[in-house]
Amino acid sequence: LQVAQMRGRILDRNGIVVAESTPTIIRRYPLQAMAAHVIGYTRLEEPALEATGQIGTFGLEQQADATLRSGKDLKLTLDTRVQKIAHRALTKAGITRGSVVVMDPRNGHVLAMVSLPSYDPNLFFPRISVKEWERLTTNPDNPQLNRACKAFVPASIYTVPTALAGCMAGIQDHLFTCTGSFTYGNTSMHCWIHRRSGGSHGTLALPDALKQSCNCFFYQYGNEAGIDKITKIGRLLGLGVRTGIELPTEEEGVLPNPEWLRMNHPKERWNNSATASTSIGQGMVSATPLQMSVLAATIANGGQVPNPRLIDDDRPPVWRANLTEEGITSRQIDKIRQALYQSVNQTDGINQNARSSTHPIAGKFSTAAHWRNVDDKAVRDDIGWFIGFAPYEQPTLAFAVLAQGIQSGSNPCGFIAKQLVEETLELSDHKTDE
């Protein structure tokens, strides 16, 4: 089939071709399934027997369709090498449903965006077979879903925004005691350490609460900060709204508060236990890996909230907000940075599986209890996370790792992040002085 005009190429940040048309090939995707959710695919215009061109149908092929149809090339922030490293780290860990987003915290450029399972966009030319289409659309794992832009329960990585909300409220130095559980009205809420061993964390300050991921601390801290401050910091971080990245299928996630509850569940009433659940990223909260990578980038760079981008058009970085202009000091942000570093690198930190002997990593993991419907039965399907940045002193990488269907008590996301960081920072143009 001949087309009326050659469609423009899509290139990565280093000029590597990730999508192209030639006089003999309508459209070719060299990365195959490795970047399908970002790049997308095209379909032939109708009538089918007299194709005059292609229409972008998914991903950047759809979002930048007019540019590409005009024959112009599209340059991305994506780094094919980092994309391959992230994909390999996920698959090596045995993850079949998950996502990795890697961002440069200095400018918001997305260096990698991986989603599993995936599909090969080359299958769509000249048009996908009925058999392949049925295989894609009947797969319960939904290979066409971009999990990087899908909202999930974040669990305790959400204590990082809660920590910032407390700084905004001026309670960052308050102490709270974990006895293993805390009760609001008739609702008893437990800490993970109590569920695991019947123990408690005792009296903690904010840095140790982050390092130990103490639920009971953040139940109390979040309520003292107040849901209004948690909402305000969430909005500054871009939670509960689309980031505006150049993809058509991004979800907003949920930033819950009394107003949201009135609009979506008018028969329910907000209470302290709802604030407590929100404070640790449970209950009604949901966020995407992309949003969580923005959070990691914000802590990494000292408080500037980037607008993430995939298209490299030589514009200067765009910042959604600067937390140091919103009542949070650089010193307060640095204390949170230090706590995330200690959580990975100190012997009493609970994120030590992300510790690297070559590159200092700061971050936090979480596990969200989740169930999946399989053959009309609810099956446990927990969600693991790790967000972080590296190298610690002068970060050039910020990232979010998500894995679905992890085994209880076993979260591989820290190991995945460690491999991602170590391999990426060994690339010649990603090396640092550390």
Buried (B, 14 or more C-beta within 10 A) or exposed (E): EEBEEEBBBBBBBEEBBBBBBEEEEBBBBEBBBBBBBBBBBBBBBEEEEEBEBBEBBBBBBBBBBEBBBEEEBBBBBBBBBBBBBBBBBBBEBEBEBBBBBBBBBBBBBBBBBBBBBBBBBBBBBEEBEEEBEEBBEEEEEBBBBBBBBBBBBBBBBBBBBBBBBBBBBEBBEBEBBBEBBBEBEEEEBBBBBBEEEEEBBBEBBBBBBBBBBBBBBBBBBBBBBBBBBBBBBBBBBBBBBBBEBBBBBBBBBBBBBBEBBEEEEEEEEBEBBBBBBBBBBBBBBBBBBBBBBBBBBBBBBBBBBBBBBBBBEEEEEEBBBBBBEBBBEEEBBEBBBBBBBBBBBBEEBBBEBBBBEEBBBBBBBBBBEBEBEEEEEEEEBBBBBBBBBBBBEEBBBBBBBBBBBBEEEEBBBBBBBBBBBBBBBEEEEBEEEE
